[in-house]
């Protein structure tokens, strides 16, 4: 009961902080709404006020609101995926940076940004629309599969081997990424730099809808497995404690 109360407390605090940050983000920007509050402009847009200028509509809805929603969706996905990753590897040290996922995602994203112009036109339009994101996902997935394959034997994951293989993959990935940065043009270098910094400049409502669908499907698969991962972790700790006593 106490654990559940703490959970609700943390969720409440998180929701309040999220609302405060969203309010600050909506009010942040160089665009001037002519002395009108951004919230009033947003409310006018939602009501369909015909007196609202096109520039005000674009900035408040297509730029600020879409980026805020995308940031919330991405943050939610990062939390669940990070927890799932640690549960999968049965180790709290299993982070994207430690096991090579970050370098794998960065490498394929860099390939898409720097070399994508040579093959992008041959891909389906739906892939062209989010080529960098799809490439980053594929890179992270391949890196995770490789690390898991190297560090797992007979159904058991060797933590030391996992970390060592992650370091090796990280070194290789960032080395190739460094070469791509060296041969990139100014615009490509700028795009890659902002992507690495977590830029949300490319956020649109279409992408938000696609991201929301992916999140719902992912959560539907992952959340029911939470208790199974927890039971497995408890069982593993009990077995370890029993062996130590012996």
C-alpha positions as CSV (number, residue, x, y, z in Angstrom):
1,X,0.0,0.0,0.0
2,X,2.9,2.3,0.9
3,X,4.6,1.6,-2.5
4,X,1.4,2.4,-4.3
5,X,1.0,5.7,-2.4
6,X,4.6,6.6,-3.3
7,X,3.8,5.8,-6.9
8,X,0.8,8.1,-7.0
9,X,2.8,10.8,-5.3
10,X,5.6,10.7,-7.9
11,X,3.1,10.6,-10.7
12,X,1.4,13.6,-9.4
13,X,4.6,15.5,-9.0
14,X,5.7,14.5,-12.5
15,X,2.4,15.6,-14.0
16,X,2.6,19.0,-12.3
17,X,6.2,19.5,-13.5
18,X,5.2,18.4,-17.0
19,X,2.4,21.0,-17.0
20,X,4.7,23.8,-15.8
21,X,7.4,22.9,-18.4
22,X,4.7,22.8,-21.2
23,X,3.5,26.2,-20.1
24,X,7.0,27.7,-20.2
25,X,7.7,26.1,-23.6
26,X,4.5,27.6,-25.1
27,X,5.6,31.0,-23.9
28,X,9.1,30.7,-25.1
29,X,10.1,31.9,-28.6
30,X,11.2,35.0,-30.5
31,X,7.9,35.4,-32.3
32,X,5.7,38.2,-31.0
33,X,1.9,37.7,-31.0
34,X,1.4,41.4,-30.8
35,X,1.1,41.6,-27.0
36,X,-1.4,38.8,-26.9
37,X,-0.9,35.8,-24.6
38,X,0.1,32.6,-26.4
39,X,-2.6,30.8,-24.5
40,X,-5.2,33.2,-25.8
41,X,-3.9,32.7,-29.3
42,X,-4.0,28.9,-28.9
43,X,-7.6,29.1,-27.6
44,X,-8.6,31.3,-30.5
45,X,-7.1,28.8,-32.9
46,X,-9.0,25.9,-31.2
47,X,-12.2,27.9,-31.5
48,X,-11.5,28.6,-35.1
49,X,-11.4,32.4,-34.7
50,X,-11.3,33.9,-38.3
51,X,-9.6,37.0,-37.0
52,X,-6.4,35.1,-36.2
53,X,-3.6,35.7,-38.7
54,X,-2.0,32.9,-40.6
55,X,1.4,33.5,-39.1
56,X,-0.1,33.3,-35.6
57,X,-1.9,30.1,-36.4
58,X,1.3,28.6,-37.9
59,X,3.6,29.5,-35.0
60,X,1.2,28.5,-32.1
61,X,-0.1,25.3,-33.6
62,X,2.4,23.9,-36.2
63,X,5.6,25.0,-34.4
64,X,5.1,25.3,-30.6
65,X,2.2,23.0,-29.9
66,X,3.5,20.2,-32.2
67,X,6.9,20.3,-30.6
68,X,5.6,20.2,-27.1
69,X,3.4,17.2,-27.9
70,X,6.3,15.4,-29.6
71,X,8.6,16.1,-26.6
72,X,6.0,14.6,-24.3
73,X,5.6,11.5,-26.5
74,X,9.3,11.0,-26.8
75,X,9.9,11.4,-23.1
76,X,7.2,8.8,-22.3
77,X,8.7,6.4,-24.8
78,X,12.2,6.9,-23.4
79,X,11.1,6.1,-19.9
80,X,9.3,2.8,-20.8
81,X,12.0,1.7,-23.3
82,X,14.8,2.3,-20.8
83,X,13.0,0.3,-18.1
84,X,12.3,-2.5,-20.6
85,X,15.9,-2.5,-21.7
86,X,17.2,-2.9,-18.1
87,X,14.6,-5.6,-17.5
88,X,15.6,-7.5,-20.7
89,X,19.3,-7.5,-19.8
90,X,18.5,-8.0,-16.1
91,X,20.9,-5.3,-15.1
92,X,20.4,-1.6,-14.1
93,X,23.6,-0.7,-15.9
94,X,22.1,-1.5,-19.3
95,X,21.7,1.9,-20.8
96,X,21.8,3.0,-24.4
97,X,25.2,4.5,-24.0
98,X,26.8,1.6,-22.2
99,X,25.7,-1.2,-24.6
100,X,26.2,0.6,-27.9
101,X,22.6,1.5,-28.8
102,X,23.4,5.2,-29.0
103,X,26.3,4.8,-31.3
104,X,24.3,2.4,-33.5
105,X,21.4,4.8,-33.8
106,X,23.8,7.7,-34.4
107,X,25.7,5.8,-37.1
108,X,22.7,4.9,-39.2
109,X,21.1,8.4,-38.7
110,X,24.4,9.9,-39.9
111,X,24.4,7.6,-43.0
112,X,20.8,8.7,-43.7
113,X,21.7,12.4,-43.3
114,X,25.0,12.5,-45.1
115,X,24.5,9.8,-47.8
116,X,20.7,9.6,-48.0
117,X,20.6,11.9,-51.0
118,X,22.2,9.2,-53.1
119,X,19.5,6.5,-52.5
120,X,16.5,8.3,-50.9
121,X,14.6,8.7,-54.2
122,X,14.6,4.9,-54.7
123,X,12.8,4.3,-51.4
124,X,9.0,4.3,-50.8
125,X,7.6,7.7,-50.0
126,X,6.5,6.6,-46.5
127,X,10.1,5.7,-45.8
128,X,11.5,8.9,-47.2
129,X,9.1,10.8,-44.9
130,X,11.0,9.6,-41.8
131,X,14.2,8.2,-43.2
132,X,16.4,9.5,-40.4
133,X,14.1,8.2,-37.6
134,X,13.7,4.8,-39.2
135,X,17.5,4.6,-39.8
136,X,18.2,5.5,-36.1
137,X,15.7,2.9,-34.9
138,X,17.3,0.2,-37.2
139,X,20.8,1.1,-36.0
140,X,19.8,0.8,-32.3
141,X,18.0,-2.5,-32.9
142,X,20.9,-4.0,-34.7
143,X,23.4,-2.9,-32.0
144,X,21.2,-4.3,-29.3
145,X,20.8,-7.6,-31.1
146,X,24.6,-7.8,-31.6
147,X,25.4,-7.0,-28.0
148,X,22.8,-9.5,-26.7
149,X,24.1,-12.2,-29.1
150,X,27.7,-11.7,-28.0
151,X,27.1,-11.5,-24.2
152,X,24.5,-14.2,-23.9
153,X,25.3,-17.9,-23.7
154,X,23.0,-20.8,-22.6
155,X,20.2,-18.3,-21.8
156,X,22.4,-16.3,-19.4
157,X,23.8,-12.8,-20.0
158,X,27.3,-12.1,-18.9
159,X,27.3,-8.5,-17.6
160,X,31.0,-8.0,-18.1
161,X,30.9,-9.3,-21.7
162,X,27.8,-7.1,-22.3
163,X,29.6,-3.9,-21.2
164,X,32.8,-4.8,-23.1
165,X,31.0,-5.6,-26.3
166,X,29.0,-2.4,-25.8
167,X,32.1,-0.3,-25.5
168,X,33.6,-2.0,-28.6
169,X,30.5,-1.3,-30.7
170,X,30.3,2.3,-29.4
171,X,33.9,2.9,-30.4
172,X,33.4,1.4,-33.9
173,X,30.1,3.3,-34.4
174,X,31.4,6.7,-33.4
175,X,34.6,6.2,-35.4
176,X,32.6,5.7,-38.6
177,X,30.2,8.6,-37.6
178,X,33.3,10.8,-37.2
179,X,34.4,10.0,-40.7
180,X,30.9,10.8,-42.0
181,X,31.0,14.1,-40.2
182,X,34.4,14.8,-41.8
183,X,33.0,14.3,-45.4
184,X,29.7,16.0,-44.8
185,X,28.6,19.3,-46.2
186,X,27.8,22.3,-44.0
187,X,24.0,21.8,-44.2
188,X,24.4,18.0,-43.5
189,X,26.7,18.8,-40.6
190,X,24.2,21.2,-39.1
191,X,21.4,18.7,-39.4
192,X,23.4,16.0,-37.8
193,X,24.5,18.3,-35.0
194,X,21.0,19.4,-34.2
195,X,19.7,15.8,-34.4
196,X,22.4,14.7,-31.9
197,X,21.2,17.5,-29.6
198,X,17.6,16.2,-29.7
199,X,16.2,18.9,-31.9
200,X,12.4,18.8,-32.4
201,X,12.5,21.3,-35.3
202,X,11.1,18.7,-37.7
203,X,8.0,18.0,-35.5
204,X,4.7,17.9,-37.4
205,X,1.2,16.7,-36.4
206,X,1.5,13.9,-38.9
207,X,4.6,12.7,-37.3
208,X,3.0,13.0,-33.9
209,X,0.1,10.8,-35.0
210,X,2.5,8.2,-36.3
211,X,4.6,8.4,-33.1
212,X,1.5,8.0,-31.0
213,X,0.4,4.9,-32.9
214,X,3.8,3.4,-32.4
215,X,3.8,4.2,-28.7
216,X,0.3,2.7,-28.2
217,X,1.3,-0.5,-30.0
218,X,4.6,-0.7,-28.1
219,X,3.0,-0.1,-24.7
220,X,0.3,-2.8,-25.5
221,X,3.2,-5.3,-25.9
222,X,5.6,-4.1,-23.2
223,X,3.4,-3.2,-20.2
224,X,1.7,-6.6,-19.8
225,X,5.3,-8.1,-19.6
226,X,6.3,-5.8,-16.7
227,X,5.2,-8.2,-14.0
228,X,6.9,-11.1,-15.7
229,X,10.2,-9.2,-15.9
230,X,9.8,-8.2,-12.2
231,X,9.1,-11.8,-11.1
232,X,12.1,-13.0,-13.1
233,X,14.3,-10.4,-11.5
234,X,13.1,-11.3,-8.0
235,X,13.7,-15.0,-8.7
236,X,17.2,-14.3,-9.9
237,X,18.0,-12.3,-6.8
238,X,16.7,-15.0,-4.5
239,X,18.8,-17.6,-6.3
240,X,21.9,-15.4,-6.1
241,X,21.3,-14.9,-2.4
242,X,20.9,-18.6,-1.8
243,X,24.1,-19.4,-3.6
244,X,26.0,-16.8,-1.5
245,X,24.7,-18.3,1.7
246,X,26.0,-21.7,0.6
